[in-house]
Amino acid sequence: STRVRIGSIVTVKLDPGSATYTYEILGSQESNPMKGKISRHSPIGKALLGCMVGDVVNVTVGDRATRYTVLAIN
């Protein structure tokens, strides 16, 4: 798929910076954040659903905003 959907494995880069993270987007019962498996209902999961490679997403949790660039979708 060219867009992030449930079951996608997504690699993102934290902006600014060079840190990268890989997440698997799953249903809430299958999630395990410590293993990079996040729920589609989580703030990052919601922000990534429907994105394409190159998209930039902003994720806000509480008073902290974070920006990610989508690098790869598998």
C-alpha positions in Angstrom: 0.0 0.0 0.0 1.1 3.5 -0.7 -0.8 4.8 2.4 -0.5 3.9 6.0 -3.3 1.6 7.1 -3.9 -1.0 9.9 -1.1 -3.6 9.6 1.4 -1.2 8.0 4.9 -1.0 9.3 6.0 2.6 9.1 9.4 4.2 9.5 9.4 7.8 10.6 12.0 10.4 11.3 11.7 12.8 14.2 11.9 16.4 13.1 14.1 18.2 13.9 16.8 15.6 14.3 17.9 12.3 12.9 16.3 9.8 15.2 14.1 7.3 13.3 11.4 5.0 14.7 9.6 2.1 13.2 6.0 1.4 14.2 3.5 -1.3 13.3 0.0 0.1 13.3 -2.5 -2.4 14.8 -5.8 -2.6 16.6 -5.8 -1.7 20.3 -5.8 -5.3 21.6 -2.7 -6.1 19.6 -0.7 -3.1 20.5 2.6 -3.4 22.5 4.3 0.0 22.5 7.5 -1.4 24.0 7.9 -3.5 20.8 6.9 -0.7 18.4 3.4 -2.1 17.9 1.0 0.9 18.4 -2.7 1.2 18.3 -4.5 3.0 15.5 -6.2 4.8 18.3 -3.0 6.2 19.8 -2.0 9.8 19.0 0.8 8.6 16.7 -1.3 5.9 15.1 -4.2 8.3 14.4 -1.8 10.9 12.9 -0.1 8.3 10.6 -3.2 6.6 9.2 -3.7 7.6 5.6 -0.2 9.2 5.2 2.2 8.6 2.4 6.0 8.5 2.2 7.2 12.1 2.5 4.2 13.3 4.5 4.9 15.3 7.7 2.6 14.8 10.6 2.3 16.7 13.9 1.4 14.7 17.0 0.3 16.5 20.2 0.2 14.7 23.5 -0.7 16.9 26.4 1.3 20.1 25.9 4.1 18.4 23.9 4.0 18.6 20.1 6.2 16.4 18.0 6.7 16.3 14.2 7.5 13.2 12.2 8.3 12.7 8.5 7.1 9.4 7.0 10.2 7.6 5.4 8.9 4.2 4.5 5.7 2.1 4.5 5.8 -1.7 4.4 
